[in-house]
């Protein structure tokens, strides 16, 4: 009986699989910052304390006073209904308020009063950090 001069290939060549995976990883890394998106706002710039990141709902107010809960447009009544429908304890959930710097102070207070009326006490105002010289 004659043996074949070819040996069976017991190894799998994964070079092309690694190439495709690395290309997808690079594409994801490049596009991830643009995907975050959200509502387009011109946030006020100020020196802020160190950022502490906790997950919580985001309320956005555009310069023409349109309200957004997460990224969906809502009225004051819908905002209140959405906040009341959250199942967690309102005193522990952080609420993030993003508002265009063109908004009047009174309108932002009205939004904050609506949030507080629903029982939420942890409201954070979001701003762009400004670089200060000498620090």
DOLOMI-155625 format. One line per field, with one value per atom (N, C-alpha, C): residue number from 0; residue in three letters; chain; atom name; x, y, z. Coordinates in Angstrom, 2 decimals. Example, Ala and Ser with C-alpha at 12.3 -4.5 7.8 and 13.67 -1.06 7.14 Angstrom:
<pts>
k	(0	0	0	1	1	1)
r	(Ala	Ala	Ala	Ser	Ser	Ser)
c	(A	A	A	A	A	A)
a	(N	CA	C	N	CA	C)
xx	(13.19	12.30	13.20	12.85	13.67	12.90)
yy	(-5.69	-4.50	-3.30	-2.25	-1.06	0.03)
zz	(7.80	7.80	7.80	7.08	7.14	7.87)
</pts>
This chain:
<pts>
k	(0	0	0	1	1	1	2	2	2	3	3	3	4	4	4	5	5	5	6	6	6	7	7	7	8	8	8	9	9	9	10	10	10	11	11	11	12	12	12	13	13	13	14	14	14	15	15	15	16	16	16	17	17	17	18	18	18	19	19	19	20	20	20	21	21	21	22	22	22	23	23	23	24	24	24	25	25	25	26	26	26	27	27	27	28	28	28	29	29	29	30	30	30	31	31	31	32	32	32	33	33	33	34	34	34	35	35	35	36	36	36	37	37	37	38	38	38	39	39	39	40	40	40	41	41	41	42	42	42	43	43	43	44	44	44	45	45	45	46	46	46	47	47	47	48	48	48	49	49	49	50	50	50	51	51	51	52	52	52	53	53	53	54	54	54	55	55	55	56	56	56	57	57	57	58	58	58	59	59	59	60	60	60	61	61	61	62	62	62	63	63	63	64	64	64	65	65	65	66	66	66	67	67	67	68	68	68	69	69	69	70	70	70	71	71	71	72	72	72	73	73	73	74	74	74	75	75	75	76	76	76	77	77	77	78	78	78	79	79	79	80	80	80	81	81	81	82	82	82	83	83	83	84	84	84	85	85	85	86	86	86	87	87	87	88	88	88	89	89	89	90	90	90	91	91	91	92	92	92	93	93	93	94	94	94	95	95	95	96	96	96	97	97	97	98	98	98	99	99	99	100	100	100	101	101	101	102	102	102	103	103	103	104	104	104	105	105	105	106	106	106	107	107	107	108	108	108	109	109	109	110	110	110	111	111	111	112	112	112	113	113	113	114	114	114	115	115	115	116	116	116	117	117	117	118	118	118	119	119	119	120	120	120	121	121	121	122	122	122	123	123	123	124	124	124	125	125	125	126	126	126	127	127	127	128	128	128	129	129	129	130	130	130	131	131	131	132	132	132	133	133	133	134	134	134)
r	(Unk	Unk	Unk	Unk	Unk	Unk	Unk	Unk	Unk	Unk	Unk	Unk	Unk	Unk	Unk	Unk	Unk	Unk	Unk	Unk	Unk	Unk	Unk	Unk	Unk	Unk	Unk	Unk	Unk	Unk	Unk	Unk	Unk	Unk	Unk	Unk	Unk	Unk	Unk	Unk	Unk	Unk	Unk	Unk	Unk	Unk	Unk	Unk	Unk	Unk	Unk	Unk	Unk	Unk	Unk	Unk	Unk	Unk	Unk	Unk	Unk	Unk	Unk	Unk	Unk	Unk	Unk	Unk	Unk	Unk	Unk	Unk	Unk	Unk	Unk	Unk	Unk	Unk	Unk	Unk	Unk	Unk	Unk	Unk	Unk	Unk	Unk	Unk	Unk	Unk	Unk	Unk	Unk	Unk	Unk	Unk	Unk	Unk	Unk	Unk	Unk	Unk	Unk	Unk	Unk	Unk	Unk	Unk	Unk	Unk	Unk	Unk	Unk	Unk	Unk	Unk	Unk	Unk	Unk	Unk	Unk	Unk	Unk	Unk	Unk	Unk	Unk	Unk	Unk	Unk	Unk	Unk	Unk	Unk	Unk	Unk	Unk	Unk	Unk	Unk	Unk	Unk	Unk	Unk	Unk	Unk	Unk	Unk	Unk	Unk	Unk	Unk	Unk	Unk	Unk	Unk	Unk	Unk	Unk	Unk	Unk	Unk	Unk	Unk	Unk	Unk	Unk	Unk	Unk	Unk	Unk	Unk	Unk	Unk	Unk	Unk	Unk	Unk	Unk	Unk	Unk	Unk	Unk	Unk	Unk	Unk	Unk	Unk	Unk	Unk	Unk	Unk	Unk	Unk	Unk	Unk	Unk	Unk	Unk	Unk	Unk	Unk	Unk	Unk	Unk	Unk	Unk	Unk	Unk	Unk	Unk	Unk	Unk	Unk	Unk	Unk	Unk	Unk	Unk	Unk	Unk	Unk	Unk	Unk	Unk	Unk	Unk	Unk	Unk	Unk	Unk	Unk	Unk	Unk	Unk	Unk	Unk	Unk	Unk	Unk	Unk	Unk	Unk	Unk	Unk	Unk	Unk	Unk	Unk	Unk	Unk	Unk	Unk	Unk	Unk	Unk	Unk	Unk	Unk	Unk	Unk	Unk	Unk	Unk	Unk	Unk	Unk	Unk	Unk	Unk	Unk	Unk	Unk	Unk	Unk	Unk	Unk	Unk	Unk	Unk	Unk	Unk	Unk	Unk	Unk	Unk	Unk	Unk	Unk	Unk	Unk	Unk	Unk	Unk	Unk	Unk	Unk	Unk	Unk	Unk	Unk	Unk	Unk	Unk	Unk	Unk	Unk	Unk	Unk	Unk	Unk	Unk	Unk	Unk	Unk	Unk	Unk	Unk	Unk	Unk	Unk	Unk	Unk	Unk	Unk	Unk	Unk	Unk	Unk	Unk	Unk	Unk	Unk	Unk	Unk	Unk	Unk	Unk	Unk	Unk	Unk	Unk	Unk	Unk	Unk	Unk	Unk	Unk	Unk	Unk	Unk	Unk	Unk	Unk	Unk	Unk	Unk	Unk	Unk	Unk	Unk	Unk	Unk	Unk	Unk	Unk	Unk	Unk	Unk	Unk	Unk	Unk	Unk	Unk	Unk	Unk	Unk	Unk	Unk	Unk	Unk	Unk	Unk	Unk	Unk	Unk	Unk	Unk	Unk	Unk	Unk	Unk	Unk	Unk	Unk	Unk	Unk	Unk	Unk	Unk	Unk	Unk	Unk	Unk	Unk)
c	(A	A	A	A	A	A	A	A	A	A	A	A	A	A	A	A	A	A	A	A	A	A	A	A	A	A	A	A	A	A	A	A	A	A	A	A	A	A	A	A	A	A	A	A	A	A	A	A	A	A	A	A	A	A	A	A	A	A	A	A	A	A	A	A	A	A	A	A	A	A	A	A	A	A	A	A	A	A	A	A	A	A	A	A	A	A	A	A	A	A	A	A	A	A	A	A	A	A	A	A	A	A	A	A	A	A	A	A	A	A	A	A	A	A	A	A	A	A	A	A	A	A	A	A	A	A	A	A	A	A	A	A	A	A	A	A	A	A	A	A	A	A	A	A	A	A	A	A	A	A	A	A	A	A	A	A	A	A	A	A	A	A	A	A	A	A	A	A	A	A	A	A	A	A	A	A	A	A	A	A	A	A	A	A	A	A	A	A	A	A	A	A	A	A	A	A	A	A	A	A	A	A	A	A	A	A	A	A	A	A	A	A	A	A	A	A	A	A	A	A	A	A	A	A	A	A	A	A	A	A	A	A	A	A	A	A	A	A	A	A	A	A	A	A	A	A	A	A	A	A	A	A	A	A	A	A	A	A	A	A	A	A	A	A	A	A	A	A	A	A	A	A	A	A	A	A	A	A	A	A	A	A	A	A	A	A	A	A	A	A	A	A	A	A	A	A	A	A	A	A	A	A	A	A	A	A	A	A	A	A	A	A	A	A	A	A	A	A	A	A	A	A	A	A	A	A	A	A	A	A	A	A	A	A	A	A	A	A	A	A	A	A	A	A	A	A	A	A	A	A	A	A	A	A	A	A	A	A	A	A	A	A	A	A	A	A	A	A	A	A	A	A	A	A	A	A	A	A	A	A	A	A	A	A	A	A	A	A	A	A	A	A	A	A	A	A	A	A	A	A	A	A	A	A	A)
a	(N	CA	C	N	CA	C	N	CA	C	N	CA	C	N	CA	C	N	CA	C	N	CA	C	N	CA	C	N	CA	C	N	CA	C	N	CA	C	N	CA	C	N	CA	C	N	CA	C	N	CA	C	N	CA	C	N	CA	C	N	CA	C	N	CA	C	N	CA	C	N	CA	C	N	CA	C	N	CA	C	N	CA	C	N	CA	C	N	CA	C	N	CA	C	N	CA	C	N	CA	C	N	CA	C	N	CA	C	N	CA	C	N	CA	C	N	CA	C	N	CA	C	N	CA	C	N	CA	C	N	CA	C	N	CA	C	N	CA	C	N	CA	C	N	CA	C	N	CA	C	N	CA	C	N	CA	C	N	CA	C	N	CA	C	N	CA	C	N	CA	C	N	CA	C	N	CA	C	N	CA	C	N	CA	C	N	CA	C	N	CA	C	N	CA	C	N	CA	C	N	CA	C	N	CA	C	N	CA	C	N	CA	C	N	CA	C	N	CA	C	N	CA	C	N	CA	C	N	CA	C	N	CA	C	N	CA	C	N	CA	C	N	CA	C	N	CA	C	N	CA	C	N	CA	C	N	CA	C	N	CA	C	N	CA	C	N	CA	C	N	CA	C	N	CA	C	N	CA	C	N	CA	C	N	CA	C	N	CA	C	N	CA	C	N	CA	C	N	CA	C	N	CA	C	N	CA	C	N	CA	C	N	CA	C	N	CA	C	N	CA	C	N	CA	C	N	CA	C	N	CA	C	N	CA	C	N	CA	C	N	CA	C	N	CA	C	N	CA	C	N	CA	C	N	CA	C	N	CA	C	N	CA	C	N	CA	C	N	CA	C	N	CA	C	N	CA	C	N	CA	C	N	CA	C	N	CA	C	N	CA	C	N	CA	C	N	CA	C	N	CA	C	N	CA	C	N	CA	C	N	CA	C	N	CA	C	N	CA	C	N	CA	C	N	CA	C	N	CA	C	N	CA	C	N	CA	C	N	CA	C	N	CA	C	N	CA	C	N	CA	C	N	CA	C	N	CA	C	N	CA	C	N	CA	C	N	CA	C	N	CA	C)
xx	(0.84	0.00	0.90	0.59	1.39	0.77	1.61	1.13	1.16	0.19	0.12	1.23	1.78	2.84	2.27	0.95	0.31	-0.14	0.11	-0.33	-1.63	-2.48	-3.72	-3.39	-4.12	-3.88	-4.70	-4.03	-4.72	-4.80	-4.18	-4.20	-5.18	-5.82	-6.74	-6.03	-6.03	-5.39	-6.39	-6.09	-7.02	-6.52	-5.53	-4.97	-6.03	-6.82	-7.84	-8.92	-9.26	-10.24	-9.72	-8.45	-7.85	-7.83	-7.52	-7.50	-8.87	-9.90	-11.26	-11.65	-11.33	-11.66	-10.97	-9.70	-8.97	-9.54	-9.92	-10.53	-11.84	-12.67	-13.93	-13.68	-12.67	-12.33	-11.91	-11.10	-10.66	-11.84	-12.72	-13.89	-14.77	-14.98	-15.79	-15.15	-13.83	-13.15	-13.24	-13.23	-13.31	-14.73	-15.74	-17.11	-17.82	-17.34	-18.02	-18.24	-17.27	-17.52	-18.65	-18.84	-19.88	-21.25	-21.31	-22.58	-23.26	-22.50	-23.07	-24.07	-23.75	-24.67	-25.50	-26.79	-27.70	-28.29	-28.90	-29.52	-28.42	-28.43	-27.40	-27.65	-26.71	-26.83	-25.51	-25.61	-24.43	-24.37	-23.69	-23.64	-22.78	-23.13	-22.28	-20.91	-19.89	-18.54	-18.17	-17.69	-17.34	-16.36	-15.69	-14.82	-15.71	-15.61	-16.46	-15.61	-16.24	-15.53	-15.27	-14.56	-14.25	-15.54	-15.56	-16.76	-16.92	-18.08	-18.42	-19.51	-19.21	-20.13	-21.00	-22.29	-23.29	-24.37	-24.98	-26.02	-27.31	-27.97	-29.25	-29.85	-31.13	-31.78	-31.23	-31.25	-30.77	-31.95	-32.13	-33.14	-32.40	-32.77	-32.11	-33.11	-32.63	-33.48	-32.74	-33.35	-32.73	-32.93	-32.25	-32.35	-33.73	-34.54	-35.93	-36.90	-36.37	-37.13	-37.87	-37.32	-37.91	-37.28	-38.12	-37.65	-37.43	-36.38	-36.11	-35.85	-36.50	-36.19	-35.40	-34.14	-33.16	-33.05	-33.50	-33.39	-34.74	-35.83	-37.16	-37.81	-38.40	-39.06	-40.28	-40.44	-41.56	-42.07	-43.32	-43.87	-43.62	-43.99	-43.82	-44.64	-45.85	-46.71	-46.10	-45.59	-44.96	-43.68	-42.93	-41.72	-42.07	-43.08	-43.50	-43.96	-44.72	-45.20	-44.03	-43.04	-41.88	-41.06	-40.89	-40.13	-40.85	-42.16	-42.93	-42.95	-42.76	-42.79	-41.47	-40.42	-39.16	-39.36	-38.90	-39.20	-38.26	-37.16	-36.21	-36.61	-35.94	-36.20	-35.76	-36.68	-36.33	-35.24	-35.04	-34.02	-32.61	-32.50	-31.17	-30.76	-31.72	-31.39	-30.88	-29.70	-29.25	-29.95	-30.39	-31.00	-30.02	-29.70	-28.77	-29.54	-29.38	-30.06	-29.05	-29.23	-28.40	-29.24	-28.77	-29.54	-28.63	-29.14	-28.42	-28.23	-27.07	-26.77	-27.66	-28.41	-29.30	-30.62	-30.90	-32.16	-32.20	-33.38	-33.51	-33.52	-33.01	-32.90	-34.25	-35.30	-36.63	-37.14	-36.84	-37.31	-36.60	-35.30	-34.54	-35.06	-35.40	-35.98	-37.32	-38.10	-39.38	-39.16	-38.15	-37.82	-37.36	-36.50	-36.01	-37.15	-38.10	-39.24	-40.10	-40.24	-40.99	-40.31	-38.98	-38.22	-38.34	-38.22	-38.32	-39.72	-40.73	-42.12	-42.35	-41.57	-41.68	-40.89	-40.23	-39.53	-38.03	-37.49	-36.06	-35.31	-34.29	-33.53	-32.09	-31.65	-30.27	-30.25	-30.25	-30.26	-28.89	-28.28	-26.98	-27.11	-26.53	-26.49	-25.22	-25.35	-24.22	-23.66	-22.34	-21.66	-20.41	-19.92	-18.63	-17.54	-16.49	-15.39	-14.53	-14.16	-13.32	-11.91	-10.93	-9.54	-9.12	-8.65	-8.17	-6.66	-6.04	-4.59	-4.14	-2.96	-2.40	-2.77	-3.43	-3.80	-3.10)
yy	(-1.16	0.00	1.24	2.14	3.34	4.50	5.20	6.36	7.59	8.47	9.71	10.64	11.41	12.33	13.61	13.76	14.92	14.59	15.49	15.31	16.08	15.61	16.33	17.62	18.61	19.92	20.02	19.99	20.02	21.43	22.41	23.78	24.61	25.53	26.44	27.77	28.28	29.55	30.66	31.41	32.45	33.86	33.96	35.27	36.21	35.72	36.60	36.95	36.05	36.34	37.45	37.39	38.42	39.75	39.74	40.98	41.64	40.87	41.42	41.95	41.21	41.63	42.95	43.07	44.31	45.48	45.25	46.32	46.78	45.83	46.20	46.95	46.55	47.24	48.68	48.88	50.24	51.09	50.52	51.27	51.65	50.73	51.01	52.11	52.05	53.05	54.44	54.51	55.80	56.37	55.51	56.01	56.15	55.51	55.54	56.96	57.87	59.22	59.96	59.65	60.33	59.73	58.47	57.80	58.32	58.76	59.22	60.33	61.23	62.25	62.92	62.71	63.36	64.60	65.42	66.65	67.71	68.40	69.41	70.65	70.94	72.10	72.85	74.14	74.95	75.13	74.19	74.21	75.36	75.92	76.97	76.41	77.23	76.80	77.39	76.54	77.00	76.03	76.49	75.61	74.78	73.46	72.59	71.67	71.04	70.08	68.81	67.89	66.63	65.90	65.32	64.67	63.30	63.08	61.78	61.19	60.05	59.47	58.40	58.66	57.68	57.70	56.56	56.51	57.11	57.85	58.45	59.09	59.41	60.03	61.43	61.80	63.12	63.91	65.11	66.03	67.15	67.41	68.46	69.54	70.80	71.95	72.72	72.80	73.52	75.02	75.81	77.26	77.79	77.02	77.45	76.81	76.42	75.91	74.61	73.77	72.46	71.47	70.67	69.69	68.34	67.64	66.28	65.43	64.27	63.28	62.21	62.01	61.24	61.93	61.34	62.03	62.21	62.04	62.16	63.47	64.25	65.49	65.21	66.02	65.85	67.23	67.25	68.45	68.35	69.38	69.33	68.18	67.97	66.91	65.54	65.36	64.08	63.85	64.92	64.81	64.31	64.92	64.51	63.05	62.65	61.26	60.29	60.64	59.76	59.63	60.74	60.70	59.86	59.99	59.21	57.73	57.40	55.99	55.26	55.99	55.32	54.48	53.25	52.31	52.40	53.08	53.17	54.27	54.28	55.28	56.66	57.64	58.95	59.69	59.36	60.08	59.57	58.43	57.88	58.03	58.26	58.37	59.78	59.89	61.23	61.64	62.88	63.45	64.48	64.38	65.31	66.29	67.57	68.62	69.33	69.17	69.84	70.95	72.17	73.28	74.20	74.64	75.60	76.89	77.52	78.70	79.90	79.84	80.92	80.91	79.84	79.73	80.70	81.30	82.17	81.36	81.95	81.34	80.83	81.59	81.22	79.94	79.73	78.53	77.29	77.41	76.29	75.97	77.00	76.76	76.03	76.35	75.67	74.18	73.86	72.46	71.77	72.43	71.84	71.64	72.56	72.42	71.22	70.98	69.82	68.54	68.49	67.31	67.09	68.16	68.05	67.67	68.13	67.79	66.27	65.61	64.15	63.41	64.12	63.49	63.33	63.80	63.66	64.81	64.45	65.47	65.60	64.64	64.64	65.13	66.47	67.08	67.71	67.33	67.89	68.68	69.88	70.69	70.35	70.12	69.72	70.94	71.08	72.19	71.66	72.39	72.07	72.60	71.80	72.28	73.23	74.31	75.32	75.18	75.31	75.24	76.59	76.60	77.83	77.81	78.93	79.06	79.05	78.53	78.56	77.38	76.39	75.19	73.99)
zz	(0.00	0.00	0.00	-0.86	-1.03	-0.26	0.50	1.23	0.35	0.60	-0.16	0.32	-0.60	-0.24	0.39	0.36	0.97	2.39	3.29	4.67	4.87	5.76	6.02	6.77	6.45	7.05	8.33	9.47	10.76	11.33	10.70	11.20	10.38	11.04	10.35	10.19	8.99	8.71	9.06	10.12	10.58	10.26	9.42	9.09	8.52	7.59	6.99	8.01	8.91	9.95	10.89	11.25	12.10	11.37	10.08	9.30	9.28	9.02	8.99	10.36	11.42	12.77	13.12	12.79	13.07	12.28	11.03	10.22	10.85	11.30	11.96	13.26	14.00	15.24	14.97	13.95	13.61	13.16	12.34	11.89	13.08	14.01	15.19	16.04	16.23	17.04	16.42	15.09	14.43	14.42	14.34	14.24	15.58	16.64	17.94	18.48	18.41	18.94	18.20	16.92	16.15	16.39	16.80	17.03	18.28	19.29	20.54	20.31	19.44	18.98	20.05	20.00	20.92	20.27	21.07	20.60	20.46	19.33	19.04	19.89	20.79	21.68	21.74	22.02	22.29	23.80	24.48	25.94	26.43	27.58	28.15	28.52	28.40	28.75	30.10	30.98	32.32	32.94	33.98	34.73	35.64	35.55	36.35	37.19	38.16	39.00	38.21	38.81	38.13	37.79	36.61	36.11	36.77	37.36	37.94	37.06	36.46	35.50	36.15	36.17	36.58	35.52	35.28	34.26	34.79	33.94	34.29	33.06	33.11	31.97	31.70	30.42	30.00	29.44	29.97	29.46	28.75	27.49	26.71	26.37	26.36	26.01	24.92	23.74	22.64	22.81	21.97	22.12	21.77	21.03	20.77	21.76	22.93	24.08	23.82	22.97	22.74	23.70	24.39	25.36	24.70	25.14	24.70	25.92	25.99	27.02	26.31	26.74	25.99	24.63	23.54	22.25	21.58	22.34	21.79	22.25	21.31	21.71	22.59	23.64	24.57	25.00	25.50	26.11	27.62	28.37	29.82	30.42	29.91	30.43	30.14	28.91	28.55	29.34	29.59	30.40	31.80	32.39	33.73	33.74	32.72	32.64	32.48	31.66	31.47	32.75	33.46	34.70	35.75	35.83	36.82	36.47	35.18	34.77	35.04	35.41	35.74	37.00	36.96	38.03	39.23	39.09	40.20	41.18	42.33	43.36	42.86	42.80	42.25	43.02	44.28	45.05	44.74	44.06	43.77	42.31	41.43	40.00	39.70	39.07	38.65	37.35	37.29	36.09	35.55	34.25	33.64	32.75	33.02	32.27	31.38	30.06	29.07	28.46	28.50	27.95	27.15	26.02	25.20	26.00	25.84	26.65	26.30	25.21	24.82	25.60	26.35	27.08	28.25	28.50	29.66	30.96	31.98	33.30	33.80	33.59	34.06	33.42	32.14	31.46	32.01	32.28	32.84	34.24	35.02	36.34	36.24	35.22	35.02	34.73	33.93	33.65	34.93	35.70	36.94	37.94	38.00	38.90	38.51	37.21	36.73	37.18	37.07	37.48	38.98	39.75	41.21	41.67	40.95	41.28	41.16	40.33	40.16	41.24	42.14	43.25	43.06	41.96	41.70	42.37	43.14	43.86	43.37	42.57	42.08	40.64	40.46	39.13	38.87	37.76	37.40	36.11	36.10	34.88	34.12	32.82	31.99	31.28	31.29	30.60	29.93	28.93	28.33	29.25	29.44	30.28	29.49	30.13	29.52	30.07	29.19	29.65	30.20	31.43	32.05	32.11	31.82	31.88	33.34	33.59	34.92	35.77	35.21	35.98	35.44)
</pts>
